[in-house]
Amino acid sequence: MTEMTIKEASQDQKWLLHVDGSSTAQGSGAGIVITTPQGEDLEFAIKFDFKASNNEAEYEALVIGMRMAHETGAKHLLAYSDSQLVVKQVEGTYEAKEESMIQSTTNRGLKTKFHHFQIIQYLEKKMPRQIPVKTCK
């Protein structure tokens, strides 16, 4: 990953993370937008080198986005995903049933890297800022 420089972002302020994973017959990937407290958007489109179900792609998008936000300096993170399953599993409301999802939800421990973490499901079908989220063609 390339090093990211943020203009004097205060670690005590809230950072935003919007994620969307996608899986098709041609492959899977993720769209990620990290918004700094100063309103600067860091936009990423990632193509995965592995096969993933749509649920796995959604969760990987969140995991990658959380790691990127943490590495960039975020301490207070508000994450948004359109996947009800992922949001509810991260909140602990739903139990993971697929083996890969069980490993993902139990072994990551990413929430503890933040002083405050919250995840919210957004109902729009598009990510904010109209960024392209389809990484596979």
Backbone as a chain_set.jsonl record, in Angstrom:
{"seq": "MTEMTIKEASQDQKWLLHVDGSSTAQGSGAGIVITTPQGEDLEFAIKFDFKASNNEAEYEALVIGMRMAHETGAKHLLAYSDSQLVVKQVEGTYEAKEESMIQSTTNRGLKTKFHHFQIIQYLEKKMPRQIPVKTCK", "coords": {"N": [[0.848, -1.161, 0.0], [0.479, 2.263, -0.689], [1.943, 5.069, 0.965], [-0.021, 7.292, 2.854], [-0.628, 10.711, 3.203], [-2.046, 12.892, 5.418], [-3.536, 16.034, 5.866], [-2.74, 17.347, 8.71], [-4.649, 15.88, 10.319], [-6.805, 15.521, 13.0], [-6.616, 13.04, 15.41], [-8.562, 12.642, 17.268], [-10.948, 13.329, 16.201], [-13.925, 12.427, 14.335], [-13.724, 10.027, 11.798], [-14.893, 8.96, 8.59], [-16.05, 6.035, 6.955], [-16.895, 4.492, 4.006], [-18.007, 1.604, 2.473], [-18.182, -0.892, -0.119], [-18.654, -4.043, -1.331], [-18.27, -6.366, -4.066], [-19.218, -9.11, -6.114], [-18.82, -11.032, -8.971], [-19.207, -13.223, -11.845], [-16.863, -12.769, -13.179], [-15.05, -11.939, -11.266], [-14.103, -10.46, -8.063], [-14.343, -7.589, -5.879], [-13.774, -4.346, -4.324], [-15.116, -1.168, -3.357], [-13.978, 1.69, -1.737], [-14.261, 4.434, 0.428], [-12.656, 6.735, 2.359], [-13.18, 9.283, 4.592], [-11.65, 12.062, 5.861], [-11.473, 13.942, 8.99], [-11.314, 16.581, 8.137], [-12.713, 16.589, 5.816], [-11.542, 15.588, 3.529], [-11.511, 13.29, 0.904], [-10.503, 9.973, 0.479], [-10.253, 7.789, -2.025], [-10.745, 4.482, -3.172], [-10.478, 1.7, -5.374], [-10.566, -1.702, -5.473], [-9.424, -4.755, -6.715], [-9.946, -8.099, -5.995], [-7.708, -10.856, -5.567], [-8.728, -13.353, -5.299], [-11.358, -15.81, -5.184], [-14.61, -14.918, -4.158], [-17.66, -14.906, -2.344], [-20.563, -12.767, -2.638], [-21.205, -11.812, -0.084], [-18.787, -12.308, 1.282], [-17.102, -10.592, -0.165], [-18.226, -8.121, 0.523], [-17.652, -8.099, 3.264], [-14.836, -8.248, 3.241], [-14.297, -5.807, 2.03], [-15.022, -4.065, 4.087], [-13.17, -4.842, 6.095], [-10.685, -4.267, 4.868], [-11.023, -1.512, 4.46], [-11.231, -0.636, 7.138], [-8.683, -1.302, 8.091], [-7.12, 0.381, 6.464], [-8.073, 2.901, 7.282], [-7.273, 2.887, 9.962], [-4.457, 2.698, 9.674], [-4.043, 5.131, 8.525], [-4.446, 6.848, 10.566], [-6.834, 7.147, 11.941], [-8.828, 7.239, 14.862], [-11.359, 7.352, 15.823], [-13.98, 5.97, 14.31], [-16.589, 5.921, 11.994], [-18.384, 3.705, 10.263], [-19.895, 2.797, 7.156], [-21.994, 0.553, 5.449], [-23.711, -1.169, 2.836], [-24.559, -3.688, 3.254], [-26.673, -5.609, 5.002], [-26.258, -8.051, 6.296], [-23.457, -8.078, 6.866], [-23.218, -5.775, 8.503], [-24.894, -6.458, 10.674], [-23.573, -8.774, 11.582], [-21.1, -7.734, 12.393], [-21.984, -6.039, 14.412], [-22.836, -7.985, 16.119], [-25.362, -8.953, 16.191], [-26.289, -10.796, 14.289], [-25.413, -14.184, 13.696], [-22.551, -15.618, 12.223], [-22.589, -18.052, 9.617], [-21.357, -19.295, 7.425], [-18.212, -20.867, 6.946], [-15.964, -19.321, 6.142], [-16.875, -16.761, 6.741], [-17.249, -16.954, 9.484], [-14.614, -17.207, 10.376], [-13.676, -14.732, 9.493], [-15.236, -12.889, 10.988], [-14.573, -13.48, 13.606], [-11.791, -13.52, 13.911], [-10.548, -11.126, 13.29], [-10.497, -8.757, 14.959], [-10.448, -6.003, 14.598], [-12.042, -3.876, 15.463], [-11.203, -3.212, 17.988], [-8.957, -1.696, 17.63], [-9.626, 0.896, 17.454], [-10.567, 3.841, 19.271], [-13.203, 4.464, 19.315], [-15.749, 2.849, 17.588], [-18.231, 2.493, 15.153], [-20.772, 1.01, 13.22], [-22.969, 1.396, 10.477], [-25.828, 0.591, 8.574], [-26.41, 1.629, 5.322], [-29.031, 2.514, 3.14], [-29.117, 3.244, 0.5], [-28.406, 2.364, -2.876], [-26.088, 3.175, -4.028], [-22.741, 4.199, -3.358], [-21.713, 7.022, -1.38], [-20.754, 10.134, -2.935], [-20.698, 9.275, -5.525], [-18.737, 7.516, -6.549], [-17.042, 5.151, -8.659], [-17.927, 1.862, -8.01], [-17.904, -0.632, -9.049], [-15.628, -2.918, -9.598], [-14.978, -4.967, -11.206], [-15.122, -6.207, -14.491]], "CA": [[0.0, 0.0, 0.0], [1.249, 3.49, -0.706], [1.803, 5.871, 2.168], [-0.988, 8.378, 2.714], [-0.365, 11.86, 4.049], [-3.274, 13.63, 5.691], [-3.258, 17.377, 6.363], [-2.929, 17.574, 10.141], [-5.929, 15.335, 10.778], [-6.859, 15.237, 14.428], [-6.996, 11.662, 15.669], [-9.714, 12.611, 18.159], [-12.147, 13.643, 15.448], [-14.548, 11.291, 13.672], [-13.445, 9.696, 10.413], [-15.974, 8.21, 7.974], [-15.651, 4.964, 6.043], [-17.975, 3.918, 3.208], [-17.481, 0.445, 1.756], [-19.099, -1.703, -0.901], [-18.013, -5.177, -1.987], [-19.012, -6.883, -5.209], [-18.729, -10.362, -6.661], [-19.458, -11.453, -10.214], [-18.542, -14.389, -12.44], [-15.54, -12.344, -13.627], [-14.169, -11.672, -10.133], [-14.682, -9.707, -6.957], [-13.554, -6.426, -5.49], [-14.356, -3.436, -3.344], [-14.995, 0.28, -3.437], [-13.768, 2.198, -0.383], [-14.048, 5.876, 0.576], [-12.335, 7.175, 3.716], [-13.291, 10.736, 4.678], [-10.94, 12.581, 7.03], [-12.247, 14.96, 9.713], [-11.297, 17.833, 7.385], [-13.543, 16.44, 4.633], [-10.768, 15.074, 2.397], [-11.899, 11.929, 0.548], [-9.516, 9.044, -0.062], [-11.089, 6.846, -2.756], [-10.016, 3.31, -3.617], [-11.158, 0.584, -6.022], [-9.661, -2.831, -5.28], [-9.819, -6.044, -7.29], [-9.41, -9.18, -5.185], [-7.017, -11.93, -6.273], [-9.298, -14.608, -4.83], [-12.806, -15.933, -5.369], [-15.359, -14.549, -2.956], [-19.099, -14.697, -2.487], [-20.869, -11.352, -2.465], [-21.08, -11.51, 1.345], [-17.357, -12.255, 1.607], [-16.569, -9.364, -0.76], [-18.702, -7.021, 1.36], [-16.907, -8.107, 4.52], [-13.443, -7.904, 2.942], [-14.267, -4.362, 1.8], [-15.027, -3.436, 5.409], [-11.903, -5.139, 6.771], [-9.623, -3.484, 4.21], [-11.279, -0.105, 4.769], [-10.884, -0.39, 8.543], [-7.218, -1.325, 8.187], [-6.609, 1.599, 5.839], [-8.405, 4.034, 8.153], [-6.399, 2.792, 11.142], [-3.096, 3.03, 9.252], [-4.019, 6.552, 8.179], [-4.451, 7.6, 11.81], [-8.168, 7.269, 12.541], [-9.071, 6.645, 16.185], [-12.814, 7.342, 15.967], [-14.41, 5.62, 12.962], [-17.986, 5.631, 11.7], [-18.368, 2.954, 9.012], [-21.164, 2.593, 6.475], [-22.041, -0.533, 4.48], [-25.081, -1.451, 2.414], [-24.831, -5.096, 3.534], [-27.317, -5.849, 6.294], [-25.61, -9.204, 6.907], [-22.16, -7.673, 7.42], [-23.45, -4.837, 9.606], [-25.443, -7.194, 11.817], [-22.548, -9.666, 12.111], [-20.114, -6.91, 13.101], [-22.647, -5.597, 15.643], [-23.068, -9.14, 16.974], [-26.781, -9.277, 16.147], [-26.406, -12.019, 13.499], [-24.321, -15.148, 13.835], [-22.011, -16.075, 10.942], [-22.807, -19.483, 9.404], [-20.358, -19.789, 6.481], [-16.921, -21.02, 7.608], [-15.095, -18.169, 5.856], [-17.41, -15.606, 7.452], [-16.979, -17.168, 10.908], [-13.218, -16.844, 10.579], [-13.543, -13.294, 9.289], [-15.849, -12.099, 12.052], [-13.997, -13.751, 14.921], [-10.334, -13.439, 13.975], [-10.002, -9.85, 12.824], [-10.217, -7.891, 16.093], [-10.147, -4.639, 14.136], [-12.788, -2.851, 16.206], [-10.451, -2.829, 19.193], [-7.878, -0.783, 17.269], [-10.18, 2.248, 17.478], [-11.128, 4.277, 20.547], [-14.647, 4.367, 19.113], [-16.119, 2.304, 16.282], [-19.653, 2.263, 14.946], [-21.112, 0.667, 11.837], [-24.355, 1.697, 10.14], [-26.242, 0.165, 7.241], [-27.093, 2.647, 4.531], [-30.009, 1.842, 2.296], [-28.945, 3.608, -0.896], [-27.694, 1.357, -3.652], [-24.811, 3.73, -4.463], [-21.912, 4.789, -2.314], [-21.665, 8.481, -1.462], [-19.789, 10.782, -3.824], [-20.843, 8.729, -6.869], [-17.508, 6.891, -7.039], [-17.302, 3.846, -9.262], [-17.678, 0.781, -7.068], [-17.786, -1.888, -9.785], [-14.205, -3.074, -9.888], [-14.8, -6.106, -12.109], [-15.889, -6.041, -15.726]], "C": [[0.902, 1.235, 0.0], [0.982, 4.287, 0.554], [0.857, 7.032, 1.901], [-0.63, 9.494, 3.679], [-1.655, 12.649, 4.192], [-2.901, 14.956, 6.33], [-3.674, 17.527, 7.812], [-4.283, 17.106, 10.651], [-5.849, 15.024, 12.261], [-7.36, 13.817, 14.641], [-8.239, 11.572, 16.545], [-11.021, 12.924, 17.443], [-12.648, 12.414, 14.701], [-14.138, 11.205, 12.197], [-14.623, 8.891, 9.892], [-15.401, 7.175, 7.016], [-16.894, 4.447, 5.343], [-17.378, 2.78, 2.394], [-18.584, -0.248, 0.974], [-18.299, -2.79, -1.587], [-18.891, -5.688, -3.102], [-18.373, -8.173, -5.689], [-19.538, -10.709, -7.903], [-18.743, -12.696, -10.723], [-17.121, -14.049, -12.888], [-14.573, -12.068, -12.485], [-14.88, -10.875, -9.062], [-13.765, -8.558, -6.577], [-14.319, -5.538, -4.531], [-14.157, -1.991, -3.75], [-14.934, 0.801, -2.012], [-13.567, 3.705, -0.447], [-13.805, 6.153, 2.058], [-12.39, 8.694, 3.699], [-12.646, 11.192, 5.984], [-11.826, 13.583, 7.757], [-12.295, 16.307, 8.994], [-12.091, 17.759, 6.084], [-12.799, 15.954, 3.401], [-11.157, 13.616, 2.148], [-10.723, 11.162, -0.046], [-10.314, 7.915, -0.696], [-10.241, 5.709, -3.316], [-10.955, 2.334, -4.309], [-10.156, -0.568, -6.018], [-10.244, -4.071, -5.941], [-9.147, -7.138, -6.481], [-8.764, -10.236, -6.075], [-7.542, -13.298, -5.861], [-10.795, -14.61, -5.108], [-13.494, -15.61, -4.062], [-16.845, -14.494, -3.292], [-19.361, -13.206, -2.321], [-20.737, -10.946, -1.001], [-19.618, -11.4, 1.77], [-16.718, -10.983, 1.052], [-16.992, -8.142, 0.057], [-17.89, -6.935, 2.65], [-15.447, -7.741, 4.301], [-13.3, -6.406, 2.689], [-14.212, -3.621, 3.132], [-13.686, -3.627, 6.113], [-10.77, -4.302, 6.179], [-9.796, -2.004, 4.529], [-10.908, 0.245, 6.198], [-9.365, -0.372, 8.731], [-6.61, -0.045, 7.617], [-6.867, 2.812, 6.725], [-7.499, 4.045, 9.376], [-4.973, 3.205, 10.783], [-2.942, 4.505, 8.896], [-4.09, 7.431, 9.419], [-5.791, 7.741, 12.493], [-8.227, 6.565, 13.891], [-10.564, 6.514, 16.474], [-13.394, 7.14, 14.567], [-15.892, 5.289, 12.93], [-18.019, 4.992, 10.32], [-19.775, 2.771, 8.482], [-21.013, 1.454, 5.47], [-23.492, -0.731, 4.074], [-25.477, -2.893, 2.706], [-25.406, -5.274, 4.939], [-26.623, -6.996, 7.028], [-24.297, -8.811, 7.584], [-22.347, -6.754, 8.622], [-23.929, -5.585, 10.844], [-24.434, -8.172, 12.412], [-21.504, -8.889, 12.898], [-20.697, -6.403, 14.419], [-22.853, -6.744, 16.625], [-24.524, -9.57, 17.015], [-27.03, -10.585, 15.392], [-25.192, -12.895, 13.769], [-23.866, -15.582, 12.448], [-22.202, -17.58, 10.817], [-21.795, -20.079, 8.424], [-19.0, -19.82, 7.177], [-16.016, -19.808, 7.375], [-15.565, -16.916, 6.588], [-17.185, -15.741, 8.958], [-15.545, -16.771, 11.219], [-13.022, -15.341, 10.461], [-14.069, -12.504, 10.477], [-15.189, -12.322, 13.403], [-12.508, -13.481, 15.016], [-9.757, -12.069, 13.64], [-9.637, -8.903, 13.968], [-9.97, -6.439, 15.74], [-10.863, -3.558, 14.934], [-11.997, -2.346, 17.404], [-9.294, -1.878, 18.888], [-8.323, 0.684, 17.308], [-10.676, 2.574, 18.885], [-12.651, 4.185, 20.495], [-14.888, 3.855, 17.707], [-17.614, 2.078, 16.253], [-19.862, 1.93, 13.481], [-22.602, 0.845, 11.636], [-24.646, 1.159, 8.746], [-26.887, 1.345, 6.529], [-27.918, 1.939, 3.476], [-29.894, 2.207, 0.826], [-28.168, 2.514, -1.604], [-26.343, 1.864, -4.141], [-24.054, 4.261, -3.259], [-21.962, 6.299, -2.462], [-20.602, 8.951, -2.451], [-19.783, 10.197, -5.234], [-19.559, 8.098, -7.415], [-17.841, 5.562, -7.691], [-16.96, 2.728, -8.289], [-17.579, -0.57, -7.768], [-16.341, -2.025, -10.241], [-13.946, -4.209, -10.865], [-15.655, -5.883, -13.349], [-16.023, -7.35, -16.443]], "O": [[1.963, 1.237, 0.623], [-0.094, 4.184, 1.143], [0.926, 7.675, 0.854], [-0.359, 9.239, 4.852], [-2.278, 13.026, 3.199], [-2.056, 15.007, 7.224], [-4.837, 17.805, 8.104], [-4.984, 17.851, 11.337], [-4.931, 14.342, 12.715], [-8.406, 13.436, 14.115], [-8.905, 10.537, 16.566], [-12.093, 12.793, 18.032], [-11.891, 11.473, 14.462], [-14.204, 12.187, 11.459], [-15.29, 8.205, 10.668], [-14.392, 7.416, 6.353], [-17.842, 4.011, 5.996], [-16.371, 2.959, 1.708], [-19.757, -0.202, 1.344], [-17.369, -2.501, -2.341], [-20.104, -5.478, -3.099], [-17.151, -8.319, -5.676], [-20.769, -10.685, -7.892], [-17.787, -13.167, -10.106], [-16.268, -14.933, -12.969], [-13.369, -11.971, -12.724], [-16.086, -10.641, -9.131], [-12.578, -8.549, -6.903], [-15.362, -5.915, -3.998], [-13.172, -1.634, -4.396], [-15.739, 0.406, -1.169], [-12.799, 4.2, -1.271], [-14.644, 5.843, 2.903], [-11.722, 9.329, 2.883], [-13.041, 10.765, 7.069], [-12.83, 14.031, 7.202], [-13.216, 17.093, 9.217], [-12.146, 18.732, 5.332], [-13.383, 15.912, 2.318], [-11.136, 12.8, 3.069], [-10.041, 11.642, -0.951], [-10.983, 7.161, 0.01], [-9.161, 5.936, -3.862], [-12.097, 2.158, -3.884], [-9.033, -0.424, -6.501], [-11.416, -4.396, -5.749], [-7.93, -7.121, -6.294], [-9.214, -10.481, -7.194], [-6.859, -14.303, -6.058], [-11.418, -13.557, -5.248], [-13.02, -15.982, -2.989], [-17.232, -14.087, -4.387], [-18.471, -12.463, -1.907], [-20.221, -9.87, -0.698], [-19.255, -10.503, 2.531], [-15.888, -10.364, 1.718], [-16.193, -7.227, 0.257], [-17.491, -5.852, 3.077], [-14.875, -6.996, 5.096], [-12.304, -5.8, 3.083], [-13.45, -2.667, 3.289], [-13.132, -2.676, 6.664], [-9.988, -3.7, 6.915], [-8.821, -1.317, 4.834], [-10.335, 1.305, 6.449], [-8.833, 0.475, 9.447], [-5.702, 0.54, 8.209], [-5.987, 3.654, 6.902], [-7.012, 5.101, 9.78], [-4.351, 3.978, 11.512], [-1.844, 5.058, 8.96], [-3.824, 8.631, 9.341], [-5.881, 8.395, 13.532], [-7.742, 5.444, 14.045], [-10.981, 5.672, 17.269], [-13.311, 8.037, 13.728], [-16.387, 4.49, 13.726], [-17.722, 5.647, 9.321], [-20.727, 2.61, 9.246], [-20.03, 1.394, 4.732], [-24.402, -0.491, 4.867], [-26.612, -3.286, 2.437], [-24.702, -5.108, 5.935], [-26.42, -6.927, 8.24], [-24.055, -9.169, 8.737], [-21.698, -6.941, 9.651], [-23.419, -5.362, 11.942], [-24.432, -8.384, 13.625], [-21.068, -9.337, 13.958], [-19.994, -6.341, 15.427], [-23.025, -6.515, 17.823], [-24.887, -10.457, 17.788], [-27.872, -11.388, 15.794], [-24.094, -12.405, 14.035], [-24.695, -15.883, 11.589], [-22.006, -18.313, 11.787], [-21.411, -21.239, 8.568], [-18.67, -18.897, 7.922], [-15.375, -19.324, 8.308], [-14.746, -16.099, 7.008], [-16.954, -14.74, 9.637], [-15.286, -16.082, 12.205], [-12.283, -14.745, 11.245], [-13.426, -11.555, 10.926], [-15.238, -11.443, 14.262], [-12.004, -13.234, 16.112], [-8.54, -11.897, 13.713], [-8.562, -8.304, 13.942], [-9.342, -5.715, 16.513], [-10.352, -2.446, 15.071], [-12.113, -1.181, 17.786], [-8.71, -1.312, 19.812], [-7.5, 1.594, 17.208], [-11.147, 1.693, 19.604], [-13.303, 3.872, 21.49], [-14.307, 4.359, 16.746], [-18.197, 1.544, 17.197], [-19.21, 2.499, 12.605], [-23.405, 0.496, 12.502], [-23.812, 1.259, 7.846], [-27.796, 1.983, 7.061], [-27.532, 0.88, 2.98], [-30.507, 1.553, -0.018], [-27.362, 1.819, -0.986], [-25.528, 1.075, -4.619], [-24.644, 4.711, -2.277], [-22.225, 6.806, -3.553], [-19.658, 8.22, -2.753], [-18.949, 10.58, -6.055], [-19.319, 8.141, -8.622], [-18.819, 4.915, -7.317], [-15.834, 2.651, -7.798], [-17.206, -1.559, -7.138], [-15.895, -1.332, -11.155], [-12.812, -4.396, -11.307], [-16.791, -5.419, -13.25], [-16.639, -7.41, -17.507]]}, "num_chains": 1, "name": "protein.A"}
